[in-house]
């Protein structure tokens, strides 16, 4: 069977789809799986042995309300090689016009996607041949698993989710170099970055949190940022007085290897947080305009800090905001969540032992 996954991006979107990929590969080991992904999000999938063929596209040029026939023509140039593979089924895990358009252009006779109410762009339903009903208000990982289960008639896991991410010795070495600068011992990853300004907790509070991690728990804080977030990292460092803070800008896969060794991770709704979930590190999530129940960690022991005492806290998904108070929670509240998550981790360790 030849199966086409269409999940374009972002990094978090890709990570949230990895358990569905693993479920399909385990249930159908002889299947040939192709994945169409945004070029800027493809790194996390490159070299993955569960994907037989990776097709990288750049859809940014297709923004701006272009007509559907123009959109399909432009897509056709980028994915012209798809038709030659004669897919048995295409699965649109994105729910957009552009993802459904790619599924149609693939030539697959069966094109599955979410039912209309679960699509991000409901009108894209016209490009699908079949849909799968999924429960409302479920985690996006569960939503993706439900889609592949319905489309392919396979069983998918309820627990023990698998996040296949392939790394190399190069990534391990990069991570070890960062760990070595921490001086040994337990360390926590603090990620102050995020794709939307409305998802950001205050940089100076991250610096204060770093100090408390070291002075009260003896945990070295490693502040991880992206290559375009140097100023943000400097602001965090300027607010820290403990003298133990480490700044790092790892690649995505080196970050995954770093997270696998961490004692704790603290960050907002952003790609590295989802990679940290995949790595299995204990998580404290800082969430404001988006939903922890949908985008956060699916593990019950992980902890979310958010505000439920404000009238506008309705999962607004705003990228800009004139009020912007949903991320305005104190450092004490976050440190309480840290203590709770560390206690959960200790209890789990005793149970396993």
Number of C-alpha atoms within 10 A of each C-alpha: 12 15 20 26 24 25 21 27 17 17 21 17 19 23 24 27 21 22 23 27 21 21 21 23 17 15 15 14 13 10 16 18 22 21 21 23 24 20 14 14 20 20 15 19 22 14 15 15 12 21 18 12 16 18 17 17 17 14 17 8 9 15 9 7 7 11 9 12 10 11 19 19 12 14 20 17 9 15 16 11 12 20 14 9 15 15 22 16 21 30 28 31 25 23 23 20 22 22 25 27 23 24 28 20 20 24 18 22 15 16 23 26 32 28 17 17 12 18 18 13 15 15 12 18 21 12 18 21 14 16 19 18 15 18 11 9 11 13 19 17 21 21 24 22 28 20 23 25 19 19 20 15 11 15 15 20 14 8 8 8 18 15 20 18 20 15 18 11 9 11 20 16 14 17 23 15 13 19 21 10 14 18 12 10 12 17 23 23 29 25 23 28 27 20 13 14 13 21 26 22 24 18 20 19 20 26 26 20 23 30 23 21 19 19 13 8 11 13 23 28 27 23 24 22 22 18 10 10 14 14 10 17 24 16 17 23 23 13 17 20 13 17 11 19 19 21 21 20 17 19 16 18 22 22 23 28 24 24 26 19 18 23 18 24 25 24 27 28 25 23 20 25 29 24 26 26 23 22 21 19 23 26 29 28 24 26 25 29 25 22 19 21 13 15 20 27 26 18 14 7 18 21 23 23 20 21 18 11 8 9 8 14 16 13 13 12 14 14 12 12 12 5 8 16 15 24 19 13 17 11 18 13 11 22 18 12 21 25 14 16 21 20 13 16 19 12 13 12 10 8 8 7 6
